[in-house]
Amino acid sequence: MIWLSIFLFLFVVIGVSVYAYIRAKRVNTDSASGFFMGGRSLTGFTIASTIIMTNLSTEQIVGQNGQSYVVGMEVMAWEVTAAIAVVLLAWVFLPKYLRYGVSTVSEFLEIRYDTFTQRMISILFIVTYVISFLPVVLYSGSLVFNKMFHIGEYLNVSDKTAVIIIAGVIGIFGIIYLYIGGLSLSAYSDTLYGIALIVGGLAITLLGLGHLGDGHVLQGIDHVVQNTPEKLNAFGKIDSDVVPWPTLFFGMLFNNLFFWCANQMIVQKALAAKNLKESQKGAIYLSLFKVFGPIFTVIPGIIAFNMFGGNLSNSDNAFPTLLNEVLPGWAYGLFGAVIFGAILSSFVGSLNSTTTLFTMDLYKPLFAKNRSDKHIAIVGHIATVVIGIIVVGLAPVISLFPSGLYAVVQEFNGLYSIPLIVLILVGFFAKRTSSLGAKVTLVAHIVLYILLNIFLPDVHYLYFFSVLFFVDLAIILLFNHFKPSNTFDIHSNYAKVDMTPWKYRYVTGIIVLILVVICYIIFSPIGIAK
């Protein structure tokens, strides 16, 4: 059974790679647009799939289910409320980004403010990705992979050594993957991995409910509702360490706007669309996925609580233990390939965005203004290898502080996430902007954010976001009024693709927003929660 599982694992990974390579060959990766942006050829479903797989790392699947094992459905806020931001991505952000013909989020800041602001944000993105996000994705994903599939036992090595080996294999595989095919290769493989992840995640939830209901899924649902209704409340306490309910309307919304509408590793995939219509389709498909995402990122943790009670010593073991309980042996190879794909996709998607930022926002304007498009693509290939090797080397360092560093990363993102989304929104709608105001907004936010964390250490950072968004907005608007540096025609059109919008964007978006409200009604005291 073990060898069958390994065979299925290799079959799926190799099959997906071959399929993706064949599809990606249609794109010329010797050009900057082909390598970084997939030749601006992606369709809606491919866009949604590659964003899902870039975002949905193994740590997220295990971590969120571990949180729900402890606190219940309030964890779903990270998934469900994200759908609101993604709908706004389709309605507001994508038409603006694509109209200005940008390849990076920071490139838009240069158009509306100045080069200093652009480069400052680019550097912050790159530092965050290289020093923290990418190594964390590699190491924590490998840690979970080893926990689920016991690679150390098969190789007869310690778990620590096994994790380093897995991280190295995935890292090297990812570097080669991206070097050969650029964004298009990873996007097409993500399409298959995304489908497999949805099917596999749903299967685990159904198998878990069936286990609770003695073979009947509906009885399993009834078991959860009757025995743990307190776990089904999506509204966290006002002082919750996970998601305090008041922050849903402000801090969480602003955080989601940054992550889904201004984060380069997410937005870049949508900007690689063949036209605005496909880009908006991809965003709406993605928003639907976020609404139903808790089915396998949150609910399995609640199932695990019902199955094992409070007997697990570590809540992060909830999902792996549930897998061991409900998955048949032969299925481990299939699900192993899916998890491998999730780690690989998150790593490759983020690495691609990092090299894009470095090459297009830093190297090209500073050292290669008059160099050919092919030269820029070559530098992008080299940067992929160099940055990838640095990240693979840093990944084992995470073992020195596996949880502490990630917490620091989240705090670090708060230094620039809120002022960034404020500057982008103002840049969309204000004719006059202030380059000085952009700098003052960034500096003031950093100072205030640090002071709030020092003097109010017990307050959830989403509360800080709730307040600082309006402070940052007030600062930039004041400078725009009293110290404007440029006037811009906000109706300018520098689009590189067809800008005909998807005619169903508003209808489908409204349906998604209604589904978000319905979800919160169901998982509330007036629904099935206690």
N, C-alpha and C positions, 0 to 999 in steps of 0.2 A: 504493500500500500504506500510506503514511503517513496519507493522508486516511481510508482505511478504518479504520485503527487509532484515529484521533482520533474518528471517528464512533461506533465501538463503545464507546470510553471514555465519551463524553457520553451515549450511550444507556443504559448501565448505571447511571451516577451519577444521571441524571434519573429513570430507571425505579425505582430503589431509593427515591429521595426521595419520589416520588409514592405508591408503595406504603406507605411508612412513615407518610406524612401521613394517608392514608385510614384506616389502622389506628389511629393515635394520636388521631384526632378523637373516638373513643369515650370518651376520658378528658377530664374537665373540668380544664383547666390553670389555671383562675382560682382554684382552691383550692390551699392549700399541699400537701396530700396528692397532688393531681393533678399539680402541677408538679414537686415534688421526688421523689415516690415512685411516679409513674405510676398514682396512684389505687389503689395496692396491688393491681394486677390482672395482674401478669406470671405467665406459666406457665413450667414447667421448662425447656423448650428455649430460650425467649426469654431467660431468666435466664442460662443457660450461654453463649449466643451473645454477649450484651452484655458479660459479664465477660471472655470470651475476647478480644473486640475492644478492650475498654478496656485490657487487659493487653498484648496483642500489638502493640506499636508496630513501625514499620518498622525503627527502630534495633535493636530486639531481634532481628528476623529476620536482619538483616545482621550485627549484632554477634556473635551467638552462632555463626552460620555462619563468621564470621571467626575466632573463637576455636577452633572445631573444625578449621578449616583448619590451625591451628598445633598444637593439643594433642590433638585427637581427641574421643572420646566422653565424656570426663569432664565436658564441658560439659552433658551431658544431665541432670546433677543438678538444674539450675535448673528443668527441666521435670518430670522423672519423680518426684523426691522431693516436689515440690509436691502431687502427687496424694494423698500421705498427709495433708497438712494440710487439703486440700479435703474428704477423707472425714471428718476430724474436724470440719470446718465443718458438715457435714450431721448428724453424730451428736451433737455437743456444743454448738457455738456457736449455731447457728440456733435450736434449741429454746429456749435461754436468752434470746437477744436478742428473739425474737418474743414470748415469754411476758411480758417486761417492757414490750412495746409501744414500743420505742425506734426512732427514725429515724436516729440517729447513734451511733457507737461511744462517743463521749465522753459522750453522754447517759446511758449505762449507768454510767459512772464517777461521775457525779453522784449516781445512785441509791445506789450502794454506798459512796462516799467523801464527796466534798463538791464544791461548785460551783467552788472554786479549781482543783482537780485537773482537772475537766471543761474549764474554760476554758483552762487551760495546754496541755492536749493538743490542743484545738481550734485554738488559735493556732499550735502547732507544725505541725499538719497544713496549715493554710492557708498559712503561710510556706513550707513545703516545696513545696506545689503551685504557688503563684503565682510564687515567686522562682526556682524551679529546675525542677521536674518538667514543668510545662506549657510553659514556653519551650523546654526541651530536646526535648520531644516534637515541637513545631512545627518548630524549626530543624533538628534532626537528621533528622526525617522528610522535610522538604523537601530537605535535602542529598542524602539517599539517592534520593529521587524524581527529582531532577535528574540524578544519576549514572546511574540506570537508563534514563531516558527522554530525556535530552539536551535538556531544555526550553530551556536557554540558547542552544543552536544554532538551534532553531526560532524563538526570539524575537530572535536576533541580538544578545544581550546577554552580559555576562560571567556566569560561573557564580555569583559572589557575588550579583549583582543578581537572577539567576534564582531563587536560593534565597529571597531576601527576598520576591520577588513571590509565589512558591508558598506561603510561610508566611503571607503576608498574605491570599491568596485562601482558603486552608484555614481560617485563623483567623476571618475575617469570615463565611464560609459556616457554620462551626461555631457562631458566636454566634447567627446568624439561626435556624439549625436548632434550637438549644436554647431560644431565646426563644419560638419559635412552638409547639413541641410538648413541651418539658420532657423528662423521663426517658423517657416512653413513646415519643416519636418516635425518639429515638436507639436505644432498645432494639429496636424493630421493624426499623429499617434494619440494625442490627447482625446480626439474624437472617440476612438475605440475604448481607450481606458476610461473615459467619462461614462460611456454607456455601461461598461462592465462594473464600474464602481456603484452606479445607481442600482443596477440589477442585484449586485452582490450585497450592497447595504440593505436593500429592501428585503432580500432573502433572509438575512441574519435577523432582522426585526420580526419577520413572520415566523421564522423557526423558533425564536425566543418566546413569542406569544403563544405559539403552538405548544411549546414545552410547558409553559405555565398553565395552559388550558387542557392538559392531557390529550394533546393532539388536535385541539380545536382553537383556532385563532380568536374567534369571537369570545369564547370562554376565557381565553388569556387576557383579552382587553378588559372583560368584566372583572377578572381577578385584580388587575392593576387599579381599576376605578374603585372597587369595593375595599381593597386592603390598604392602598396608599394614595388616597385622594389629596393629601397634603403635598404630594410630590407633583401634582398636576397643575399647580398654580403658577402661571407665567409672570405674575407680578411680585418681584422681590421686595423684601422689607426695605424701608426707607434708609436703613443703615447696612444693607446687604454688602458683603464683600465681593459679590459677583456682578449683579446689575440692579442697583436701587431703582425702584419703579419711577420716581420723578425724573430720572435721567433719560428715560425712554423718549421724552418729548424734546429734549435739548442736547445734552452731552452725547448720548448715543447716536442721535441723528447727525450731529456735526462730525463725530468720529467716523460714521459710515460714509458721509459725504467725502471725507478725505480719502478713506481707503478705497472706495469704489469709483470715485469720480476724479481723483487727483493723484492717485498712486500710480507711478509709471509702470510697475509690473502688471497692473490690471488694465489700465487705459490703453497701453501700447497695443494690446491684442485687438481691441475694438477699432483703433486707428488704422489697423492693417486690413480693414474691410475693403472690398472692391468698390463699394459705394455707400452712401449714407443709409440707404434702405436696408442693406444687409447688416450694417453696423447696429442700427436700431433694432432689427430683428434679434440679433445676438444678445443685446442687452435685455430685451423683454423675455427671451427664453431663459436667460440667466436669472432674472427676477423670479420667474416661476419656480425654478430650481431652489432658490433660497427660501421660498415659502414652505416648500415640502422637504427641505434639507434636514430638519430636526427628526424626520422619520428614522434616519440612521446616524445622526450626529448627537442626538439628545435622548431619544426614547430608549435605545438599547441600554443606556445607563440606568434608567428607571426599571427596566425589565431585570437587569442584573441585581438591583436592590431587592426586588421582589423574590428573586431566585436565591440569592445568597444572604439576604438580610444585611446586618452590619458586620458580617464576619470577615470581610476583606480588610486586610491590614493597611492597604494602600488603595485609595479610590481610583487611581490610574490603572489598576489591574482589572477594573470592572469589564471593559470591552474585551481584552485578551482572554479573561476567564470565561466570559460568555461565549466567545468563539470556541474555546476548548469544549464547552458543554454542548453546543448545538450543531457544530459543523461536522459532517461525516469526514472520515480521513481522506478520501479521494479529493474532496473539495478544497483541501488546504493548498494544493498546488495552484488551483485557479485563483483563489483569493489571495494567495501569496503574490501571484503575478500582478494582480490589481493593486495591492499595497505597494509593491515595487514600483509600479507605474505612477502611483500617487506621489511617492517620494521623488522619483525621477522628474516628473512633470513640474513639481514645485521648484526643484533645483534648477532645471533647464529654463523655465519661464522667468525666474528671477535673475539668473545669470545673463540671459539674453537682454533683459532690460538694463542691467548694470553696464554691459558692454556698449549698449546703445547710448546711454547717458555719457559714458566716458568718451566714446568716439565722436558722437555728433555734437555734444555740448561743450566738450573741453578740447579734445585733440584737434578736430577740424578747424574751429575758429582761431585757435592759438597757433597751430603749427602747419595747417594744410589748407589755407583759404583757397589757394589756386590749384590744388592737386586734383587729379582725376577722380571720378566716382569709383573706379576700380581700385585705386589706391586706398580710398576710405574703407572699402569692403575688405581689402587685405589687412588693414590695421584692425578692423573689427574681428577678423579671424584670429589674429595674433593676440588681441586683448582677451578674447574668449578663453584661449589656452592659459595665458598668464594669470588672469583673475581666477579662473577655475582652479588652477593648481594652488594658488594662495588659499582659497577657500577650503579645498580638500585638506591642506596642511593645518588650517585653523580648527577644523571640525573636532579632532580629538581633544583640543584644549577645553571644549565645552564640558568635558567630563569632570573638570575641576570644580565647576559650579553649574550643574545641569539645570537647576531651576532658577537660581539667583540671577544669572546673566539674562535669561529671557525676560524676567520681571524688569530688569534694568532697561532692556531694549524697549519695552512698552512705554516706560516712563520717558525714555529718550525721544521716541516718536512724538510725544506730546510737546516737545520743544518747538516743533515747526509745523505739525499737522494742521492745527487750527488757523494760524495766520496764513498758511498756504491756501487753504480753501477760501478764506476771506478775500485774499488778493485776487484769486481767480474769479470769484463771483463778481467782485467790483470791476475787474477787468472786462468781464462780459458786457456789463450794462452801463458803465460810466464813460462818457465821451472824454472827460479830462481825468488824467491820473497823475500821481506824484511819485517820482522815483525816490525822493527823500522820504516821503510818507511810507513807502514800502519797507525801507530800511528801518525806520523808526518803529513801525509795527512789529517787525520781526524781533528787534532788540527788546522792545518793551514787553512783548509776550514772553520771551525767554526769561527776562528778569522776574516778571510777575509769577510765572509758572514755577520757577525755582523757589521763590519766597513762599508761595503757597504750600509747596511740598515740605518746606522746612518748618513753617510755623503751624501748619495744619496737617500733620502726617497721618492722622487717622481718617481724614476725609477722602472719599473715593475720588479718583482723578476725573471721572466723568462729570462730577459736580464742578470741578475746575473748568472743564471744557464748556460747560453750560454758561458760565459767567464770562470767560475769556473771549469767547466768540464775539460777544457784543462789545467788549472793550476794544478788541482788535478792529472791529468794524467801525467803531466811532473814531478811532485814531486815523485810519486811512481816509475816511470820508472828510474829516477835518482838514487833513493835509491836501486832499484833492481840491477842496474849496479854496483854501488860503494860500497854498503853495504848489499849484499845478505845474508840471514840467512838460507835458505834451497834450495835444488834442488829437483824437483818433476817430476816424469814421468807423463806427462799430458795425456798419453794414458792408465793409470791405470784403471782397471775395478773392481768396488766394487758393481755393480748393484744388486738390489734385485728383479728385474723384467726382463722379456724378452726385449732385446734392439733392436729388429728388427724394423727399422723405417717404417713409413707409406709411401708407394711408391708414393702416390699422393701429398705429402706435398709441393713439390716445385711448381707443376702445380697450385694447389689450392691457394697457397700463392701468386704466381705471379698474379693470377686473382684478389685476394683481393687488392693487391697494385695498379693494374690498375683501379679498382673501386674507390679507394681513389682519384686518379688523376682525374678521370671522375667527381666525386662529386665536386671537387674544380673548375673544368672547368665550370660545369653547374652553380654553385653559384659564379659566377665572372662577371665582366663587359663584358667579351666576351661571356658569357652565358646569363642568364635571369636577372642578377642584373643590377642595374643602375650604 
